[in-house]
Each structure stands twice: as C-alpha cells, then as structure tokens.
Amino acid sequence: KITNTQTTTMEGVQNLPPHMQGEFMQTLEQMQMKDSLIMYNTLVERCFHSCIHSFRSKSLDSKETKCVENCGERYIKMTQRVGLRFAEHQAMQQKRAADAAGV
C-alpha cells in the first residue's frame, strides 16, 4: 500500500535532475537496508535475552524454540503496527497542513 507521504516523496524525486534521482534512490536503498538490519539485530538480541537461559547444549530445547518463535512473531507484529500508526499520523499531519494552507 502506498501512502500519501510516499506518493509526495516520489513526485518530489521525479522533479529532481536525473543525476540526483539516482543518488537519492541509492541513498534511500541504503537507509532501508540499514533500518532492516537494525530491526533484525534488535529482534535477535531481544529474543535471545528473553528466551535463552541455558548454554548446556549446542541446540535450543523445545521451550526455547517456542519462546523464540513467539518473541519474533510478536516483535514483527509490533513493528508493523507502529509503522502503520506512524503512516496514519503522517497522513493526518499532512491533511492538517493542507487544510491550514487552504488547499
């Protein structure tokens, strides 16, 4: 689903000179990759500290496995929910700004 913010950003990118469009898209891809890695690392660290308590074996026991699965699922759902709420908030802010400007 494309949000108003994304549409506005993409329209803005199209107004850039061609050489800057490429630079912008490359920077955007790098930022997205960095954000993905940060989210992944945070997920691993949080679930590891919450679920793994014994180091007697090289593999996880069934309780630890289930805990890690649940933890990962909850974390991903939470980040998706936060992302949706942020997009809704941004759309509301843009609408208010447009209304205030009389557009």
N, C-alpha and C positions, 0 to 999 in steps of 0.2 A: 504494500500500500504506500503510495507516495503522498507525503504531507505537503501542506502549503509552503512550509519552510523549504522543503526540498525543491519544490517547483520554482520558488523565488530564487533559490541558490542556482539552480540550473539555468534559469533565464539570465541571471547575472553572469554566469560563466560564458554563455553564448555571446554576451556583449563585450567580452574581453578580446583583445587581439589574439590571433591564432597561436602565437608563440607562448602567450601567457596562459591560454587554456590548457595546454599540455602540462605546463609547470603546476598549475592549480590542481589538475586531476591527479598528477603524480603525488603531490603533497597530501591531497585528500586520501588517496590509497594508502600512503604511509601512515597517516593518522589512524585510519580504520584498522590497519594491521596492528599498530601499537595498542590500540584500545582492545582489540581481540585478544592479544597476548596478555595484557594486564588482567582482563576478565578471566582468562583461562588460569593464569597463575594464582589469582586470588581465590578462585574456585578450588584449585588443588590444595592450596595452603589451608584454607578454611576447613575443607572436608577432612584433610589429613589430621589436623589438630583435633577436630571434633570426634573422629571415628577410630583412629588408630592409637591403641594404648599399649599393645604388647609387641615386642620385637623378637619373640621366641621362634618364629617361623619365617621363611622367605615369602610365603604367600599369605594372603588375607584369609581369615576364617569366615564362615558364612555370615556371622553377625556383623563383622567389619565390612564385608562386601555389601550387605543390605544397607548399612548405615551410609556408606559412600554413595551408593546409588540414590538413596533418598535425599541426601545432602545436595548432590549435584542437581537433581531434579528441582528441588526447592530453590536453589540458588539461581538456576536458569529462569524459572518462572518469575522469581522476584525481579531479576534484571529486565525481563521482558515487560513486566508490569510497570516498573519505574520508567522504562523507555517510552511506553505508551502514555503514561501520565505526563511526562516531560513534553512529548509532542503535542498533547492536548493543551497543556499550559502555554506552549509557544504559540499555537494557533489562536488561543484566546487573547494573548498579548498582542498579536498582530491584528486581530479583529478590532480590539480596543484602540490601537494606534490608528487604524484606518478610519474608524468611527470618529475619533477625535480630530483627525485631519479633514473630515468631511468627505471622504471618498465614497 
